[in-house]
Structures are given as C-alpha cells and as structure tokens.
Amino acid sequence: MKKLIMSFLPMLVFLSACKTTQSTENDGALQITKTIVTDSFSVGVVIDKPKGTSFDVLMVFHGTVSYDSLILDAAQNTLNGFKQILDKKDMMIVSVAYPEENLLMGDNVKHAEVALLWVKNKAATELGINIKKVFLAGHSQGAYVVTRLNTMHETNGVIANAPGPLNLVFRCKLEEDGNIANGAVCNLLKNKYGTTTVNPDAYQSRSLLKFTSGYKSDILFVQGLDDTPIQMTSWPLFKQKVTDCIDCKKLQVYEVSGFGHQSLFENPNARLEFNRFISER
C-alpha cells in the first residue's frame, strides 16, 4: 500500500450548531439532538455521550429510508444498533441524519461531510469535551456514504456493512425493464439523465463501483453472502476492485456465510471483527 496522502479540509463556515428536540442526562452521560448548519448545508445529528470528558468518537450513518420525515428516527435506531454491538462503552456515538428525499444518489454525501467536519473541527469546543480518535461506520446506503467519505477525508478507520448501491446501471435497468418495482432512487436519476441505455455513464458515476480507490483511512467491509441478488450480483466485482487498490490504506473484507443485509448486527463473528478493527487503531 502506498503512503497516506494527507487531505486539506475545505473551509466551511459553521454558522451554528443548535440543540433541538431532546436532551437527557444521567450521571454525566448525555444524549442530545443537534442541527449542524453551514453556509451551504444543514444536517441533524443524534449524540450519545457517555460519562466523562475525553472520548473516541464513532460516527454512524443509517440506511435508506426514502422520506426525510423518517431520517431522525433512522439515526436514533442506527445509534442504538451500533451501540448494542460496540464493546467499547466509553465511546461517544454521533449518528448522522443525512437527508435523502428528492436528492440524487450521492448528493447527500455533502451533508454527511458537514457532520464529519463538525466532529473533527468544532464538536470538542461546542460540547466542552476532548475528542481523540474519530471512526466512521455505516449500514447499506450509510456504508455507501462512509466509503465515499473515506475518499475525501482521513479518520482513524471506517467500517462499511453491506455497502450499496454498488451498480446503479444494473439496478435501474431492472426497474426500466419491469423486473422489479420502481423506486425513488432510479426515478430521480431517470428524470435527470434519461435511461441507463441513453446515459449509462451518469449512473455509473454515482455507483459505489466508481469509488474503489484512494481510501485515506483503514477500512473494513462486511458483507453477508445471503444478501439480495441486486447486491450480490455486483459484490464480487466490487470486492475485487477494492482488493486490487494500490493507493488505499489497509483494507479488510469480511464475508459472512448464511447471513444477509444485516450481517454485522446479527452475526457474532462479524461483531467480533468490527470491535477488533476499532480496538487495533
């Protein structure tokens, strides 16, 4: 593997980071919801802070929920899911409620980046704590998001469970041919670019298969081998491309036989790999 190329963070202006909706505290532990606002974007986060003042941080990213009215609940559920499998109980978790509705696939990476840069640059001051290490973890579309963030910014490590969509040409062509039901992701792309036959490059440019190099941090991919046919059709190619990466940091692929899309949360060995990955960094 080549040496890590250090990235220069863009200069985002953080206008405010306002507390919203809920705040609970118990013996120094705290859970709050905040809205991070910049000059261009805003994004909600749910923060679960254990007792203490100095923490490693795990940022987590939910899977697809389609409607933005559901993303805060999805962020809370994702926080709970990762907290349940996380052995390190003194780690602060920040769950990002990135938007999806009416956005082309991948456009919400900009919102996720706002949350990451806030954690790296502003969270310690605003929360009155010390932040040591920062890890990213995502499930499904959330794993797509953290994989793309790993091509943009350095962290202490990234975990991606069942990342996708891997190949939007394949997926959306199935919808165009009537083989599966139409969905919002492909409908938005079709309205913008035309069909996969007319403009396949536009679909491929947003597929995770186009983001298989240039990883700035160590990354662990977890994939259940009993996942959906849409995922598994493209998974071998994705696995090969990331394995062949020559400008990535350390990369691990952990496949789970007999488990599907939720393998990280359901398989004890996958959970073991997840916790080992964090503890070794």
C-alpha positions as CSV (number, residue, x, y, z in Angstrom):
1,M,0.0,0.0,0.0
2,K,1.2,3.5,-0.8
3,K,1.7,6.2,1.9
4,L,-1.3,8.0,3.1
5,I,-1.8,11.3,1.1
6,M,-2.9,13.9,3.6
7,S,-6.0,15.8,2.6
8,F,-6.7,19.5,3.1
9,L,-10.1,20.1,4.6
10,P,-12.4,22.6,2.8
11,M,-13.1,25.9,4.7
12,L,-16.7,25.5,5.7
13,V,-18.3,28.3,7.7
14,F,-20.2,26.9,10.6
15,L,-23.0,29.3,11.3
16,S,-24.5,27.4,14.2
17,A,-24.9,24.1,15.8
18,C,-28.2,24.3,17.6
19,K,-29.7,21.9,20.2
20,T,-33.1,20.6,19.2
21,T,-35.9,18.1,20.2
22,Q,-34.4,16.2,23.1
23,S,-31.8,16.2,25.8
24,T,-31.4,13.6,28.5
25,E,-28.7,13.4,31.2
26,N,-27.8,10.8,33.8
27,D,-24.7,11.0,36.0
28,G,-22.7,12.9,33.3
29,A,-24.0,10.9,30.4
30,L,-25.9,12.9,27.8
31,Q,-28.0,12.3,24.7
32,I,-28.9,15.3,22.5
33,T,-30.0,16.1,19.0
34,K,-28.4,19.0,17.2
35,T,-28.6,20.6,13.8
36,I,-25.3,21.5,12.3
37,V,-25.6,24.5,9.9
38,T,-23.0,25.8,7.5
39,D,-23.3,28.5,4.8
40,S,-24.5,25.8,2.3
41,F,-26.0,22.8,4.1
42,S,-27.6,21.7,7.4
43,V,-27.7,18.2,8.8
44,G,-29.1,16.7,12.0
45,V,-27.1,14.6,14.4
46,V,-28.0,12.5,17.5
47,I,-25.2,12.5,20.0
48,D,-24.8,9.8,22.7
49,K,-22.1,10.9,25.1
50,P,-21.1,8.6,28.0
51,K,-19.9,9.9,31.4
52,G,-16.6,11.7,31.1
53,T,-14.9,14.4,29.2
54,S,-12.5,12.7,26.8
55,F,-13.7,10.3,24.1
56,D,-13.0,8.4,20.9
57,V,-16.0,9.1,18.6
58,L,-17.9,6.6,16.4
59,M,-19.9,8.4,13.7
60,V,-22.7,6.2,12.3
61,F,-24.8,6.5,9.2
62,H,-28.3,5.0,8.6
63,G,-29.5,3.0,5.6
64,T,-32.1,4.1,3.1
65,V,-35.5,5.4,4.5
66,S,-36.5,7.5,1.4
67,Y,-38.5,10.1,3.3
68,D,-36.8,12.9,5.3
69,S,-39.6,12.7,7.9
70,L,-38.1,9.4,8.9
71,I,-34.4,10.2,9.0
72,L,-34.2,11.3,12.6
73,D,-35.8,8.1,13.8
74,A,-33.5,6.2,11.4
75,A,-30.5,8.0,13.0
76,Q,-31.7,7.1,16.5
77,N,-32.3,3.4,15.5
78,T,-28.9,3.3,13.9
79,L,-27.2,4.7,17.0
80,N,-29.0,2.1,19.1
81,G,-28.0,-0.7,16.7
82,F,-24.3,0.2,16.7
83,K,-24.2,0.9,20.4
84,Q,-25.6,-2.6,21.0
85,I,-22.7,-4.3,19.2
86,L,-20.0,-1.9,20.3
87,D,-17.8,-3.3,23.1
88,K,-16.1,0.0,23.9
89,K,-18.7,1.5,26.2
90,D,-16.7,4.8,26.8
91,M,-17.0,5.8,23.2
92,M,-19.2,8.7,22.1
93,I,-21.5,7.9,19.2
94,V,-22.7,10.6,16.7
95,S,-25.5,9.3,14.4
96,V,-26.0,11.4,11.3
97,A,-29.5,12.0,10.0
98,Y,-28.4,12.8,6.4
99,P,-31.2,13.6,4.0
100,E,-32.4,11.5,1.1
101,E,-35.7,12.8,-0.2
102,N,-35.6,14.3,-3.7
103,L,-31.8,14.1,-3.8
104,L,-29.8,12.2,-6.5
105,M,-27.9,9.3,-5.1
106,G,-24.6,10.6,-3.6
107,D,-25.6,14.2,-3.3
108,N,-26.2,13.7,0.4
109,V,-22.5,12.9,0.9
110,K,-22.1,16.7,1.1
111,H,-24.4,16.8,4.1
112,A,-22.6,13.9,5.7
113,E,-19.3,15.7,5.2
114,V,-20.7,18.7,7.1
115,A,-21.3,16.4,10.1
116,L,-17.8,14.9,9.8
117,L,-16.0,18.2,9.6
118,W,-18.1,19.5,12.6
119,V,-16.9,16.5,14.7
120,K,-13.3,17.0,13.6
121,N,-13.2,20.8,14.0
122,K,-16.0,22.1,16.2
123,A,-17.6,19.4,18.4
124,A,-15.0,19.5,21.1
125,T,-15.4,23.2,21.7
126,E,-19.2,23.2,21.5
127,L,-19.6,20.2,23.7
128,G,-16.8,21.1,26.2
129,I,-15.0,17.7,25.7
130,N,-11.8,16.3,24.3
131,I,-12.1,14.2,21.1
132,K,-9.3,11.8,20.5
133,K,-10.0,9.4,17.6
134,V,-12.8,9.5,15.0
135,F,-14.2,6.4,13.4
136,L,-17.0,6.1,10.7
137,A,-19.4,3.2,10.4
138,G,-22.4,2.8,8.1
139,H,-25.0,0.3,7.0
140,S,-26.3,-0.1,3.5
141,Q,-26.6,3.4,2.0
142,G,-24.9,4.6,5.1
143,A,-22.0,2.3,4.2
144,Y,-22.0,3.9,0.7
145,V,-21.7,7.3,2.4
146,V,-18.8,6.4,4.7
147,T,-17.0,4.7,1.8
148,R,-17.2,7.9,-0.2
149,L,-16.2,10.0,2.8
150,N,-13.1,7.8,3.0
151,T,-12.0,9.0,-0.4
152,M,-12.3,12.6,0.9
153,H,-11.1,12.8,4.5
154,E,-8.7,11.0,6.8
155,T,-10.2,9.4,10.0
156,N,-8.9,6.7,12.3
157,G,-10.9,4.0,10.5
158,V,-14.1,3.2,8.6
159,I,-16.5,0.2,8.8
160,A,-19.0,-0.4,5.9
161,N,-21.6,-3.1,6.3
162,A,-23.4,-4.2,3.1
163,P,-22.4,-1.0,1.1
164,G,-24.6,0.0,-1.8
165,P,-25.9,0.8,-4.3
166,L,-22.9,-0.8,-6.0
167,N,-24.1,-0.7,-9.6
168,L,-26.9,1.7,-10.4
169,V,-26.8,0.8,-14.1
170,F,-27.7,-2.8,-13.2
171,R,-30.2,-1.9,-10.5
172,C,-32.1,0.8,-12.5
173,K,-32.1,-1.3,-15.7
174,L,-34.1,-3.9,-13.8
175,E,-36.6,-1.2,-13.0
176,E,-36.7,0.0,-16.5
177,D,-37.4,-3.5,-17.8
178,G,-40.1,-4.1,-15.3
179,N,-38.3,-6.8,-13.4
180,I,-38.5,-5.1,-10.1
181,A,-40.7,-2.3,-8.8
182,N,-39.8,1.3,-9.5
183,G,-38.1,3.2,-6.7
184,A,-37.3,6.8,-5.9
185,V,-33.5,6.4,-6.4
186,C,-33.8,5.3,-10.1
187,N,-36.8,7.5,-10.8
188,L,-34.8,10.6,-9.8
189,L,-31.8,9.6,-11.9
190,K,-34.1,8.8,-14.9
191,N,-35.7,12.2,-14.7
192,K,-32.3,13.9,-14.6
193,Y,-30.3,11.8,-17.0
194,G,-32.6,9.7,-19.1
195,T,-32.5,5.9,-19.0
196,T,-29.5,3.7,-18.3
197,T,-29.3,2.9,-22.0
198,V,-29.2,6.5,-23.0
199,N,-26.8,7.7,-20.4
200,P,-25.1,4.9,-18.5
201,D,-22.1,7.0,-17.5
202,A,-24.2,9.2,-15.3
203,Y,-25.5,6.2,-13.4
204,Q,-22.0,4.7,-13.1
205,S,-20.5,7.9,-11.8
206,R,-22.8,7.6,-8.7
207,S,-22.3,3.9,-8.2
208,L,-20.0,2.7,-5.4
209,L,-18.1,0.7,-8.1
210,K,-16.6,4.1,-9.1
211,F,-15.3,4.7,-5.6
212,T,-12.9,1.8,-5.0
213,S,-9.6,3.6,-4.7
214,G,-8.0,6.5,-2.9
215,Y,-9.1,5.4,0.5
216,K,-7.5,7.7,3.1
217,S,-8.1,5.5,6.1
218,D,-8.1,1.9,7.0
219,I,-11.5,0.3,6.1
220,L,-13.4,-2.8,6.9
221,F,-16.1,-4.1,4.5
222,V,-18.6,-6.6,6.0
223,Q,-20.9,-8.4,3.6
224,G,-23.4,-11.1,4.2
225,L,-23.3,-13.7,1.4
226,D,-27.1,-14.2,1.6
227,D,-27.8,-10.6,0.8
228,T,-30.3,-9.7,-2.0
229,P,-29.5,-10.7,-5.7
230,I,-29.1,-7.0,-6.6
231,Q,-26.3,-6.7,-4.0
232,M,-24.6,-10.0,-4.7
233,T,-24.5,-9.7,-8.5
234,S,-22.1,-6.8,-8.2
235,W,-20.4,-7.7,-4.9
236,P,-17.6,-10.0,-6.4
237,L,-16.5,-7.2,-8.8
238,F,-16.6,-4.6,-6.0
239,K,-14.6,-6.9,-3.7
240,Q,-12.0,-7.5,-6.4
241,K,-11.6,-3.8,-7.2
242,V,-11.1,-2.7,-3.6
243,T,-8.8,-5.6,-3.0
244,D,-6.7,-4.5,-6.0
245,C,-6.5,-0.9,-4.8
246,I,-2.9,0.3,-4.8
247,D,-3.4,3.8,-3.3
248,C,-5.6,2.7,-0.3
249,K,-4.7,2.4,3.3
250,K,-5.1,-1.1,5.0
251,L,-8.2,-2.8,3.7
252,Q,-10.1,-5.8,5.1
253,V,-13.1,-7.7,3.6
254,Y,-15.1,-9.9,5.9
255,E,-17.8,-12.1,4.3
256,V,-20.4,-13.8,6.4
257,S,-22.0,-17.0,5.1
258,G,-25.6,-17.7,5.9
259,F,-26.4,-14.1,6.8
260,G,-27.9,-11.3,4.7
261,H,-28.0,-7.5,4.7
262,Q,-27.9,-7.1,8.5
263,S,-24.9,-9.5,9.0
264,L,-22.9,-7.0,11.1
265,F,-25.7,-6.8,13.6
266,E,-26.7,-10.4,13.6
267,N,-23.5,-12.5,13.3
268,P,-21.3,-12.7,16.4
269,N,-18.1,-13.2,14.3
270,A,-18.9,-10.1,12.3
271,R,-19.4,-8.2,15.5
272,L,-16.0,-9.5,16.7
273,E,-14.3,-8.2,13.6
274,F,-16.0,-4.8,14.0
275,N,-14.7,-4.4,17.5
276,R,-11.3,-5.8,16.7
277,F,-10.9,-3.3,13.9
278,I,-11.7,-0.4,16.3
279,S,-9.6,-1.7,19.2
280,E,-6.5,-2.1,17.0
281,R,-6.4,1.5,15.9
